[in-house]
Amino acid sequence: MTEATVRHTDAMDAGRAAQPAPGNVWFGAMVAVWSIFLTLLVVSPGTLDDVYEWLRGLWVVWEVLMWIVLLPWALAHVVLESSWPDWLRIVVVVLLATFHLAISQPRAAMS
């Protein structure tokens, strides 16, 4: 290979490594949202109640769309507000968060 080709290839590899993979960005966003949810649950559960009431008060089309977008967190809030025993509510929310993060994890590219 010529020196120019080698430099061009090295520059392309460096540029590729500097950009985060879209899967990593998505996973980071999901971890951040679950962290915010859990922080609000501990620090200010009333805020979660307010968000849920806002969600339930939307016009039906927007409510359905928001339920789709916020499904894991809305379900976690519904479970937390249920009359189930405390230990079962905690287990279900932890399993829900774990499952959601597991399916949000980036996968290796198929060759």
Buried (B, 14 or more C-beta within 10 A) or exposed (E): EEEEEEEEEEEEEEEEEEEEEEBEEEBEEBBEBBEEBBEBBEEEEEEBBEBBEEBEEEEEEEBEEBBEEBEBBBBBBEBBEEEEEEEEBEEBBEEBBEEBBEEBEBEEEEE
